[in-house]
Amino acid sequence: MYNYMQSLHRAIFRVKTVSHCACRDKQTMPKKEKAFEKKTNAQPTDEGPVIIKPDNSVSIKILAKPGAKHNSITGFEDDGIGVQISAPPMDGEANTELVKYMAKVLGIRKSDISLDKGSRSRNKLLVVNGLEKDVIITSIKSQIDK
């Protein structure tokens, strides 16, 4: 009889703690959504691969394809600009070649363009200083598959 009472008490206690946790989660969910909304509102709202940042620099989303025969721009998509790079993806050689090639395409110095994100990924983010978004877009589109 004593063991039956203990197991019954444990079962009731478990139900109370589970229902208490479920209620607590419901109460905290709206706070998390509000915090998420604040973060997303701080981000730039531009669509496409070329985005103007709040500090007046321009970000370019790149879909890199290292190890190609020659450097070229293969496409201009919403998820990024396809760029073939002739350097192999080892020891940052492809990243260096990408920065050199994009500086040549845009007609700027290598010091005005930098790799912001994606040093070990094919999805990269370049930051360009000193050019406007429209100039960058026209320069890149003029070089597609040349």
C-alpha positions as CSV (number, residue, x, y, z in Angstrom):
1,M,0.0,0.0,0.0
2,Y,2.8,2.4,0.8
3,N,4.6,1.9,-2.5
4,Y,1.3,2.5,-4.4
5,M,0.8,5.8,-2.6
6,Q,4.4,6.9,-3.4
7,S,4.0,6.1,-7.1
8,L,0.6,7.9,-7.2
9,H,2.2,10.9,-5.5
10,R,5.1,10.9,-8.0
11,A,2.7,10.6,-11.0
12,I,0.6,13.6,-9.7
13,F,3.8,15.6,-9.1
14,R,5.1,14.9,-12.6
15,V,1.8,16.1,-14.2
16,K,1.9,19.3,-12.2
17,T,5.5,20.1,-13.2
18,V,4.8,19.3,-16.9
19,S,1.7,21.5,-17.0
20,H,3.5,24.2,-15.2
21,C,6.3,24.1,-17.8
22,A,3.8,24.2,-20.6
23,C,2.1,27.3,-19.2
24,R,5.5,29.0,-18.7
25,D,6.4,28.4,-22.3
26,K,3.2,30.0,-23.5
27,Q,3.8,33.1,-21.5
28,T,7.4,33.6,-22.8
29,M,6.7,33.0,-26.5
30,P,5.4,36.5,-27.3
31,K,8.5,38.1,-25.7
32,K,10.8,36.1,-27.9
33,E,8.8,37.1,-31.0
34,K,9.1,40.8,-30.1
35,A,12.8,40.5,-29.6
36,F,13.1,38.7,-33.0
37,E,11.1,41.5,-34.7
38,K,13.4,44.1,-33.3
39,K,16.5,42.3,-34.7
40,T,14.9,41.8,-38.2
41,N,13.9,45.4,-38.4
42,A,17.5,46.5,-37.8
43,Q,18.6,44.6,-40.9
44,P,18.7,46.2,-44.4
45,T,15.5,45.6,-46.3
46,D,17.0,45.5,-49.8
47,E,16.4,42.3,-51.8
48,G,18.8,40.6,-54.1
49,P,22.5,39.9,-54.0
50,V,23.6,43.6,-53.7
51,I,22.6,45.3,-50.4
52,I,23.2,48.7,-49.1
53,K,24.4,48.6,-45.4
54,P,23.6,51.3,-42.8
55,D,27.2,52.6,-42.9
56,N,26.8,53.4,-46.7
57,S,29.0,50.4,-47.8
58,V,27.6,47.9,-50.2
59,S,27.4,44.1,-49.5
60,I,27.5,41.6,-52.3
61,K,26.4,38.0,-51.9
62,I,28.7,35.6,-53.8
63,L,28.3,32.0,-54.7
64,A,31.9,31.0,-55.3
65,K,33.0,28.1,-57.6
66,P,36.7,27.6,-57.1
67,G,38.9,25.5,-59.3
68,A,37.6,26.7,-62.6
69,K,39.6,27.2,-65.8
70,H,39.3,30.9,-65.7
71,N,37.7,33.7,-63.6
72,S,34.2,34.7,-64.7
73,I,30.8,35.8,-63.5
74,T,28.3,33.0,-64.3
75,G,25.0,34.5,-63.1
76,F,23.1,37.2,-61.2
77,E,20.5,35.5,-59.0
78,D,18.5,36.6,-56.0
79,D,20.5,34.3,-53.7
80,G,23.9,35.5,-54.9
81,I,26.2,36.3,-57.8
82,G,27.8,33.2,-59.3
83,V,31.6,33.7,-59.7
84,Q,34.0,31.1,-61.0
85,I,37.5,31.4,-59.6
86,S,40.6,29.8,-61.2
87,A,42.5,29.4,-57.8
88,P,42.0,26.2,-55.8
89,P,40.1,26.4,-52.5
90,M,43.2,25.9,-50.3
91,D,44.9,28.2,-47.9
92,G,42.7,31.1,-48.8
93,E,44.0,31.3,-52.4
94,A,40.5,31.3,-53.9
95,N,39.4,34.1,-51.5
96,T,42.4,36.3,-52.5
97,E,41.7,35.6,-56.2
98,L,38.0,36.4,-55.7
99,V,38.8,39.8,-54.1
100,K,41.3,40.6,-56.9
101,Y,38.9,39.6,-59.7
102,M,35.9,41.5,-58.2
103,A,38.1,44.6,-57.7
104,K,39.0,44.3,-61.4
105,V,35.4,43.9,-62.5
106,L,34.2,46.8,-60.4
107,G,37.2,49.0,-61.4
108,I,38.3,49.7,-57.8
109,R,41.4,49.1,-55.7
110,K,41.7,45.8,-53.8
111,S,41.8,47.7,-50.5
112,D,38.2,49.0,-51.2
113,I,36.8,45.5,-51.2
114,S,37.0,42.9,-48.5
115,L,35.7,39.5,-47.6
116,D,33.2,39.9,-44.7
117,K,31.8,36.4,-44.3
118,G,32.4,32.9,-45.7
119,S,36.1,32.5,-45.7
120,R,35.6,28.7,-45.6
121,S,32.3,28.5,-47.5
122,R,31.2,28.8,-51.1
123,N,28.6,31.4,-49.9
124,K,30.5,34.6,-49.3
125,L,29.7,38.2,-48.5
126,L,32.0,40.9,-49.9
127,V,31.9,44.5,-48.6
128,V,32.6,47.3,-51.1
129,N,33.4,50.9,-50.1
130,G,33.3,53.9,-52.5
131,L,30.8,52.7,-55.0
132,E,27.0,53.0,-55.3
133,K,24.7,50.0,-55.6
134,D,23.6,50.8,-59.2
135,V,27.2,51.1,-60.4
136,I,28.0,47.8,-58.9
137,I,25.0,46.0,-60.5
138,T,25.7,47.4,-64.0
139,S,29.4,46.5,-63.7
140,I,28.7,42.9,-62.7
141,K,25.9,42.4,-65.2
142,S,28.1,43.7,-68.0
143,Q,30.7,41.0,-67.2
144,I,28.4,37.9,-67.1
145,D,30.0,35.1,-69.2
146,K,32.5,37.3,-71.0
